[in-house]
Amino acid sequence: MSHVAPCNDAELALVLGIEGWLAREEIALLMACAARVPAAQAIVEVGNYRGRSTVALALGARRGQGARVYSIDPHAECVGPRGGRFGHEDQAHLYANLTRAGVGGGVNVVSLGSLAVAAGWAGPPVGLLFVDGDHRYAAVRADLEAWKGHLASGAAVLFDDCDFPDVARLVRERLTAGELDERGAAGKVRWFQAGDGASPPLPAPLATAPAAPAPPG
Ligand SMILES: C[S@@+](CC[C@H](N)C(=O)[O-])C[C@H]1O[C@@H](n2cnc3c(N)ncnc32)[C@H](O)[C@@H]1O
């Protein structure tokens, strides 16, 4: 998609100012993939925490073709498998960050678990699925299973924390099964294409930057 301009430093700085664990090059990859999604398709994010990835996706979509972001997180009190603590107060930070970034109008925040939202999904076909919720194997698998029936042909599927063994296992299995084609990676985020895999890969969105500290999610 040569018409997609790379993200600029101001946008990256804005996103990096939001609490979270995505590194610069990971943010750039999310933005570039979001920019490719047609306006008639949805960008679905599973797990938003305080909105670092949400703002990246929304800025990318706005720069690209204007797809709407559906950002899903129950914001229930929980401790992630890496020790990260999540809960109700994250939701207030999320809304504040979306507002500060000026992207609230492009994001539907859904405060429920991913599986419940997928079960009742009545939105557009999903052109980009970003999986960054519960990283335990059964949960990641359930997220992918729940959403795969809603994916548009050739949709992008991105997983964060591919360095975490449970996520790595799921990705490995689905690659072996031929369900996903790998298209690229940045840091711990890997980008796949579902279905026919016919779409060409994106150009490298940005030079690599130092990796972020290990995420607690
Ligand atoms: C690592 S954080 C997400 C970070 C965020 N994507 C970012 O890059 O800034 C993981 C989030 O997943 C959420 N989560 C846990 N279970 C979930 C589920 N079933 N559906 C959606 N989100 C879930 C947690 O509440 C937490 O906010």
The ligand as a Tripos MOL2 file, in Angstrom:
@<TRIPOS>MOLECULE
LIG
   27    29     1     0     0
SMALL
NO_CHARGES

@<TRIPOS>ATOM
      1 C1         -1.3360   -6.3870   28.0250 C.3       1 LIG1
      2 S1         -2.8310   -5.5450   28.3510 S.3       1 LIG1
      3 C2         -3.2500   -4.7970   26.8120 C.3       1 LIG1
      4 C3         -2.2990   -3.7150   26.4210 C.3       1 LIG1
      5 C4         -2.7710   -2.8630   25.2590 C.3       1 LIG1
      6 N1         -3.1330   -3.6540   24.0990 N.3       1 LIG1
      7 C5         -1.6610   -1.9040   24.8500 C.2       1 LIG1
      8 O1         -0.8590   -2.2690   23.9910 O.co2     1 LIG1
      9 O2         -1.5900   -0.8360   25.4240 O.co2     1 LIG1
     10 C6         -3.9800   -6.8640   28.4570 C.3       1 LIG1
     11 C7         -5.4160   -6.4220   28.6310 C.3       1 LIG1
     12 O3         -6.2560   -7.5220   28.2940 O.3       1 LIG1
     13 C8         -7.4270   -7.3770   29.0290 C.3       1 LIG1
     14 N2         -8.1970   -8.6230   28.9940 N.ar      1 LIG1
     15 C9         -8.1190   -9.6990   29.7980 C.ar      1 LIG1
     16 N3         -9.0220  -10.6120   29.4510 N.ar      1 LIG1
     17 C10        -9.6970  -10.1160   28.3850 C.ar      1 LIG1
     18 C11       -10.7710  -10.5930   27.5660 C.ar      1 LIG1
     19 N4        -11.3420  -11.7800   27.7840 N.pl3     1 LIG1
     20 N5        -11.2100   -9.8070   26.5610 N.ar      1 LIG1
     21 C12       -10.6450   -8.6030   26.3270 C.ar      1 LIG1
     22 N6         -9.6350   -8.1070   27.0760 N.ar      1 LIG1
     23 C13        -9.1700   -8.8500   28.0830 C.ar      1 LIG1
     24 C14        -6.9500   -6.9410   30.3990 C.3       1 LIG1
     25 O4         -8.0030   -6.3170   31.1270 O.3       1 LIG1
     26 C15        -5.8210   -5.9810   30.0370 C.3       1 LIG1
     27 O5         -6.2550   -4.6520   30.0430 O.3       1 LIG1
@<TRIPOS>BOND
     1     1     2 1
     2     2     3 1
     3     2    10 1
     4     3     4 1
     5     4     5 1
     6     5     6 1
     7     5     7 1
     8     7     8 2
     9     7     9 1
    10    10    11 1
    11    11    12 1
    12    11    26 1
    13    12    13 1
    14    13    14 1
    15    13    24 1
    16    14    15 ar
    17    14    23 ar
    18    15    16 ar
    19    16    17 ar
    20    17    18 ar
    21    17    23 ar
    22    18    19 1
    23    18    20 ar
    24    20    21 ar
    25    21    22 ar
    26    22    23 ar
    27    24    25 1
    28    24    26 1
    29    26    27 1
@<TRIPOS>SUBSTRUCTURE
     1 LIG1         1 GROUP 0 **** ****
